[in-house]
Amino acid sequence: MSEPIDRKTVESVARLARIDLPEDQIDDTASKLGDVLTYIGQLEQVELPDDVEPFFGAIESVNAIRPDQLTDSVDREQILSNAPDADGEFYQVPPVL
């Protein structure tokens, strides 16, 4: 990045990120933020060969979503048979106020 980060920019970023940044740390944070942006600028200049594939992680992940299939639901009476108290249609619980 060609221009340094000023105090006003740091204060704006801290406000947007909802970070309470003490007054005595603003200049140090501006310097560190400038260093990060300089490093990102260096990374943007890296040119990779066309045959390099993107790297997404150390292990290969597989989409674990199964296809939708219609199945029969569990019978209501069977579910309510395990309830300590039921009225035949719903669980009965004490009121919570």
N, C-alpha and C positions, 0 to 999 in steps of 0.2 A: 504494500500500500504506500502510495507516494506521500500522503499528508498524515501527520500525527493525529492521534485521537485527542480531542480536547475535553475539558472538564464537563462542558455542557452535554456532549455526546454520551459520556459515561453516566452522568446523572439521568439522562433520558432513558438509556438502556436499563439502568438499575430500576427506574420507576416502572418501565414496561414489564420487567421481570419480577416486579414486586420484591426487590431486594433492598433491605435497609443498609445502605452503604455509608459508613461513618465518614465524616468530612476529611479526616486525616488519611483515608485510604483511597481517595479519588484519584490522586496523581499516580500512585503506584498501580492502581487498576487500569488507568489509561495506558500506561507503559506496557503492562502485560497484555492488554487487549490489542494494542498495536503489534506486539510480537506475534500474537496468534494470527492476526490478519496477514502479516508479512509471510508467515509460514504457509498459510493457505494459498497465498499468491504464488509461492514457489511450487506448491503441489499442482496448481492449475497449469503450470508451464511444462509439466512432464508429458512427453509424448510416448504413447505405447504403440507397439506394432499392431497391425490389424488382426493378427491371429491370436492375440491375448484375449481370453474370455473373462468376463467379470467374475470376481470372487465374492461369494455371498456368505460364506461361513466355513468353519473347519470341518463340519460334517455335512453330508448331503441330507437334506430334509425332503420328506415326501408329503404331499398333501394327504391328510388323514381323513378327509371328508368322504363319507360313504354315500352311495346313491340313495335317494328317497325311496322308501318302500312302505306300502300300506301294511299295517299289522293290526291285529285285534287288540283292543285295550283290555286291561285287567278288569274283571268284574267288580263293580262298586261294593257289593256285599262282601266279597273276599277281602277287599282293602279295609273296609270298616270293621271286619271281624277282629282285627288286631288293635282297634282303638279301645282305650279304657272306658270311654263313654261316647256313644253315638246315638243319633235319633233315627237311624235308618237311611239318612241321606247325607248327613254331614257329621264331622267330628264335633263333639261338645267340649268346650273348654270354659274355665271360669272367666268372668269378665275381667279385663285389664283396664284400670282407670288411671 
